[in-house]
């Protein structure tokens, strides 16, 4: 997953959409500038991917 995330960042995509913890973590570690939409993750706050559900912070948002 980290290699794919790095390719997306290198390709200067406008947005990254992830599914699950592994892809979400890889994307958040690869960029702090490209918006990341996390779809289908159990606990984004508990897993450290978001500061809170109301205000995820940084470049991350998503669906729970």
N, C-alpha and C positions, 0 to 999 in steps of 0.2 A: 503493500500500500504506500509506503513512503516514496518509492520510485515513481509511482503513478501521480501522486500529489505533486512531486517535484516537476514532472512533465507538464502538468496543468499550469503550474506557476510559470514555468519557462515559456509556455505557449501564450501567456498573458491573457488567459480567459477572463471574462467579465464576472463570472460567478462560479462557485463550486457547490454542488449539491451532493451531500453524503448520506449514507444509510448505515446506521450502526456505529458502534464505538471505534472500531479499528480504522475505518475510513475517515471518520470525524477527527480522531486524534492525529492521524497523518496529515490531514489538511490544515488543522490548526497549528501544527508544528512547522508546516511548510511555508505559511504566509500569515502575516498580520495585516495585510492590505486588501487582498481580494475577499469580497463578502462570501461567507460560508453559510449555507442553509443546511442544517442537520435535520434529516427526516427519520423518524422512527428510532428513537433511542430512549431507553428506560429512565435514566436519571442523569441528565446532562450536568446538573449541579454537583451531584455526588461524584461523578466521574471527572470533575474538574474542567469540563468543556465550557461551562457557563457560570457566571457569577451568581445569577438568580434566574428564575423563570420569567419574572417581570422585566428584568433588565439584564440580558445575558452578558452584555459588555463586549468591547472589542469589535471584531468583524464577524461575530457569530450570532445567528438567530436560528429558529427552527420550529419544528412541530413535535409535540410529545404525544 
